[in-house]
Every structure is written in C-alpha cells, then in structure tokens.
Amino acid sequence: MSTDEYSKQFYINNAQKYTDHVRNPKDSVYHAYYEKPAMYALLPDLVGKDVISIGCGSGEDSNYLKKQGAKRSVGVDLTKELIDIAKESYLECEFQVMDMERLDFPAESFDFAYSSLAIHYVEDWENVFSHIYKILKPNSYFLFSCGHPVRFAMDNYKLEMKKNEVTGERTFVGDYLAKRKIVDALGKNTANVWTMPFGDISSAISSSGFLIEKIVEPRPLKELKEVDLSTYERLSKLPEFVIFKLIKK
C-alpha cells in the first residue's frame, strides 16, 4: 500500500513550512542534533559515486551527499511541491517526483542509496527494499532511518503492563509486537506512519536480499543541551529513531 492520501496532503499543503523547519537547526533539533549527525557518520566513501536519496523532501540530504564528492546525486520524493523547492535550491543535484514503491531506474544504477525518515510512511517495507536492492550495484550500501519500534509502540510515551493486585487482571498500554499505523505521528493534523517490531523489519530486509551490517540507536549531540535540555535528556534515555546500514552482496 502506498503512502496514504492524508500524509501526502500534509506535505503538499506544508511544503514551504516543512522546508523552513528542516533548514533551521534551532527549530529542527531532531534533525540537526540527533538523526542527521548519526546518519552522516555512517556514510561510506562517496567520491565519484552515483547516489540516490529516497524521500528526499526539499533536498538537503541530496545536497550534502553531493558535497561529499558524489559524481551524481539524485533525489526522489512523492511531493511535487517539495521537489520544486529542491530543484530551485540545489542546482548541482537531480530531483524527480517518484514513488519509493515504484522506483523507475535501470537495474544497478547507483553505488549508494540513502533514505532519512521516509520509509515509515508506507506500509509495505519489503516492496521498497526490493526496489532499492534492484537499482543498487553489488557491494553497495543502503542507509536508512525510521521511527524506533519501541518509541512508536508507545501510547502517550507509555509501554507497560499493569496488574490489578485484587483481581490479577492485566492491562496493557501500547503495543510493540503489532504492525500498526500511528495516526498524526508528527503532531495534530500531520501525517501517519507505520511501525513494526525489529523482527518484522529484519525479515523484510532479508527477504529483499539485503544483509544488515549495522544497527544504530542514535544519541543526541551534547550541543543539544544548550538548545533544548529536556529533549536532550529524553533522547539520551529513549530513542526516537533507529538507523540501519544494509549492504547488497
């Protein structure tokens, strides 16, 4: 199942607002002090390589990959409004409106694939992995991040079992083992994302042909203390995202 219309409409209606958000480190602290530094630390050597950013949004990551020496940096996203902004902003990169579940590139077109906080907008991850596997050359990496299964399994920041000491009845808050849609994951009237346990993610990865080289649960940069102490303390104890580094052997 492709990205639902509700989530698509959020990014269509908020393309410029989203762009302003991710380009302002003080506003997008999860990007600037948490997820991006961890992702960038895992990049392979990109000098002279053909690379693709999947779910590229307004193009910031495509631009970063290009600056790391990539010969060709391509970005694809489902939202035309974001792609238009990316095209205007980063002239040395290539951008196309494209569904990550229908990547229209020849087999073995790229040396590296990258996707930041995008795959969780679709339900069928295995299908996405298979398309990415096809367009990568052998011995190439795919680096992606998504919502952490434990964090996204919570309801109102709780994942717990309660026992009534009188009746012995157990009640549960949250649901880790279910694959489920999280409605308005970014706040009220935003976008929906899908979450599933680590075992299901691993199965989808292996079924597509990839091998997992590394799993990283990011820690925030210490600089975040000065910007947003409460977020720093929370991210130091509870991960919001998780990063997978895969290889096509």
C-alpha positions as CSV (number, residue, x, y, z in Angstrom):
1,M,0.0,0.0,0.0
2,S,1.4,3.4,-1.0
3,T,1.7,6.4,1.2
4,D,-1.8,7.3,2.2
5,E,-3.5,10.5,0.9
6,Y,-3.7,12.0,4.3
7,S,0.1,12.0,4.7
8,K,0.6,13.2,1.1
9,Q,-1.7,16.1,1.6
10,F,0.1,17.2,4.7
11,Y,3.4,17.6,2.8
12,I,1.6,19.2,-0.2
13,N,0.0,21.8,2.0
14,N,3.1,22.4,4.1
15,A,5.9,22.1,1.7
16,Q,7.4,25.6,2.4
17,K,6.8,25.3,6.1
18,Y,8.5,21.9,6.2
19,T,11.4,23.3,4.2
20,D,11.8,26.3,6.6
21,H,11.7,23.9,9.5
22,V,14.4,21.5,8.4
23,R,16.7,24.3,7.3
24,N,16.5,25.9,10.8
25,P,18.7,23.9,13.2
26,K,17.1,25.6,16.3
27,D,13.6,24.5,15.0
28,S,14.5,21.1,13.8
29,V,16.6,19.8,16.7
30,Y,15.8,16.2,16.0
31,H,17.5,16.6,12.6
32,A,20.3,18.9,13.4
33,Y,21.5,17.5,16.8
34,Y,20.3,13.9,16.6
35,E,19.4,12.0,13.4
36,K,21.5,13.8,10.8
37,P,24.8,13.6,12.6
38,A,24.3,9.9,13.2
39,M,23.3,9.2,9.6
40,Y,26.2,11.2,8.2
41,A,28.7,9.4,10.5
42,L,27.7,6.1,8.8
43,L,28.2,7.3,5.2
44,P,30.7,5.3,3.1
45,D,33.2,6.9,0.7
46,L,31.0,8.7,-1.9
47,V,33.8,10.3,-4.0
48,G,33.0,9.7,-7.7
49,K,29.9,7.7,-6.9
50,D,26.3,7.8,-8.2
51,V,24.0,8.2,-5.2
52,I,20.2,8.4,-4.6
53,S,18.2,9.9,-1.7
54,I,14.8,8.4,-1.4
55,G,12.1,10.5,0.1
56,C,14.4,13.5,-0.3
57,G,11.9,16.2,0.7
58,S,13.3,19.6,0.0
59,G,16.7,18.2,-1.0
60,E,19.1,19.0,1.9
61,D,20.4,15.4,2.2
62,S,21.0,15.2,-1.6
63,N,23.0,18.4,-1.4
64,Y,25.0,17.0,1.5
65,L,25.8,13.8,-0.4
66,K,26.9,15.8,-3.4
67,K,29.2,17.8,-1.2
68,Q,30.8,14.6,0.0
69,G,32.2,14.1,-3.5
70,A,29.4,12.2,-5.3
71,K,29.6,12.4,-9.0
72,R,25.8,12.3,-9.4
73,S,23.3,13.0,-6.6
74,V,19.7,12.1,-7.3
75,G,16.8,12.8,-5.1
76,V,13.2,11.4,-5.4
77,D,10.1,12.3,-3.5
78,L,6.4,11.8,-3.9
79,T,5.6,15.5,-3.3
80,K,6.0,17.7,-6.3
81,E,5.9,20.9,-4.2
82,L,9.0,19.7,-2.3
83,I,10.8,18.6,-5.4
84,D,10.2,22.0,-7.0
85,I,11.8,23.7,-3.9
86,A,14.7,21.2,-4.1
87,K,15.3,21.9,-7.8
88,E,15.4,25.7,-7.2
89,S,17.7,25.3,-4.2
90,Y,20.3,22.8,-5.2
91,L,21.3,23.1,-8.9
92,E,24.1,20.5,-8.8
93,C,21.7,17.7,-7.9
94,E,19.0,16.0,-9.9
95,F,15.4,15.7,-8.5
96,Q,12.4,13.7,-9.7
97,V,8.8,13.2,-8.5
98,M,8.7,9.5,-7.9
99,D,7.1,7.0,-5.5
100,M,9.6,5.0,-3.5
101,E,7.5,1.9,-4.2
102,R,7.9,2.3,-7.9
103,L,11.5,3.4,-8.4
104,D,11.9,3.9,-12.2
105,F,15.6,3.4,-12.7
106,P,17.6,0.7,-14.6
107,A,19.0,-2.1,-12.5
108,E,22.3,-1.4,-10.8
109,S,22.2,2.4,-11.5
110,F,23.6,3.5,-8.1
111,D,26.5,3.0,-5.8
112,F,24.7,4.1,-2.7
113,A,21.1,4.7,-1.5
114,Y,20.1,6.9,1.4
115,S,16.7,7.5,3.0
116,S,16.1,9.6,6.0
117,L,12.8,9.1,8.0
118,A,10.8,8.3,4.9
119,I,10.2,4.6,4.6
120,H,7.8,4.5,7.6
121,Y,5.3,6.4,5.5
122,V,4.5,3.3,3.5
123,E,3.0,0.0,4.8
124,D,4.9,-2.5,2.6
125,W,8.6,-2.0,3.5
126,E,9.7,-5.2,1.8
127,N,8.5,-3.8,-1.5
128,V,10.5,-0.7,-1.1
129,F,13.6,-2.6,-0.1
130,S,13.3,-4.8,-3.1
131,H,13.1,-1.8,-5.5
132,I,16.2,-0.3,-3.8
133,Y,18.0,-3.6,-4.0
134,K,17.4,-3.7,-7.7
135,I,18.8,-0.3,-8.5
136,L,22.0,-0.7,-6.5
137,K,25.2,-2.2,-7.8
138,P,26.6,-5.2,-6.0
139,N,28.5,-4.5,-2.8
140,S,26.7,-1.2,-2.4
141,Y,25.2,0.2,0.8
142,F,21.7,1.3,1.7
143,L,21.4,3.6,4.7
144,F,18.0,4.4,6.1
145,S,16.4,5.7,9.3
146,C,12.9,5.3,10.7
147,G,10.9,5.6,13.8
148,H,12.2,3.4,16.6
149,P,9.9,0.4,17.1
150,V,9.9,0.8,20.9
151,R,9.2,4.5,20.9
152,F,6.5,4.2,18.2
153,A,4.9,1.3,20.1
154,M,4.1,3.6,23.0
155,D,0.8,5.2,23.7
156,N,1.4,8.7,25.2
157,Y,5.0,7.7,25.9
158,K,4.0,4.6,27.8
159,L,4.7,1.0,27.1
160,E,3.8,-1.0,30.1
161,M,1.8,-3.9,31.7
162,K,-0.3,-3.2,34.7
163,K,-1.6,-5.9,37.1
164,N,-4.6,-5.5,39.4
165,E,-3.4,-6.9,42.7
166,V,-7.0,-7.8,43.7
167,T,-8.3,-9.5,40.5
168,G,-5.0,-10.4,39.0
169,E,-6.2,-8.9,35.7
170,R,-3.5,-7.5,33.4
171,T,-4.0,-4.4,31.2
172,F,-1.5,-3.1,28.6
173,V,-0.6,0.3,27.4
174,G,1.0,0.4,23.9
175,D,1.6,-2.4,21.5
176,Y,5.1,-3.4,20.5
177,L,4.5,-6.7,18.5
178,A,1.8,-5.4,16.3
179,K,2.4,-3.8,12.9
180,R,0.2,-0.7,13.1
181,K,-0.4,2.7,11.8
182,I,0.4,5.7,14.0
183,V,-2.1,8.4,13.2
184,D,-0.8,12.0,13.3
185,A,2.7,10.9,14.3
186,L,4.2,14.3,13.9
187,G,1.5,16.1,15.8
188,K,-2.1,17.1,15.3
189,N,-3.3,17.1,11.7
190,T,0.1,16.0,10.3
191,A,1.0,12.6,8.8
192,N,0.6,8.9,9.5
193,V,3.5,6.4,9.9
194,W,3.8,2.6,10.1
195,T,5.6,0.8,12.9
196,M,6.6,-2.8,13.4
197,P,8.9,-4.8,15.7
198,F,12.6,-5.3,14.9
199,G,11.9,-8.9,13.9
200,D,9.5,-7.8,11.2
201,I,11.9,-5.2,9.9
202,S,14.7,-7.7,9.8
203,S,12.5,-10.2,7.9
204,A,11.6,-7.6,5.3
205,I,15.2,-6.7,4.9
206,S,16.4,-10.2,4.4
207,S,13.6,-11.2,2.1
208,S,14.6,-8.4,-0.2
209,G,18.2,-9.7,-0.4
210,F,20.0,-7.2,1.8
211,L,22.3,-8.0,4.7
212,I,22.3,-5.9,7.9
213,E,25.8,-4.5,8.6
214,K,24.9,-2.2,11.4
215,I,22.0,-1.0,13.6
216,V,22.5,2.3,15.3
217,E,20.2,3.8,18.0
218,P,21.4,7.5,17.9
219,R,22.5,9.5,20.9
220,P,22.0,13.3,20.8
221,L,24.9,15.7,20.3
222,K,26.0,17.3,23.6
223,E,25.3,20.7,21.9
224,L,21.6,20.0,22.2
225,K,21.9,20.6,25.9
226,E,22.3,24.3,25.2
227,V,19.4,24.4,22.7
228,D,16.8,22.2,24.3
229,L,17.8,20.5,27.6
230,S,14.5,18.5,28.1
231,T,14.8,17.0,24.6
232,Y,18.4,16.2,25.2
233,E,17.7,14.4,28.4
234,R,14.8,12.4,26.8
235,L,16.7,11.4,23.7
236,S,19.6,10.3,26.0
237,K,17.3,7.7,27.6
238,L,14.7,6.9,25.0
239,P,15.5,6.7,21.2
240,E,13.1,8.4,18.8
241,F,14.7,6.9,15.7
242,V,16.8,3.9,14.6
243,I,19.3,3.6,11.7
244,F,20.0,0.6,9.6
245,K,23.1,0.2,7.4
246,L,22.5,-2.5,4.8
247,I,24.7,-4.0,2.1
248,K,23.8,-5.7,-1.2
249,K,26.2,-8.6,-1.5
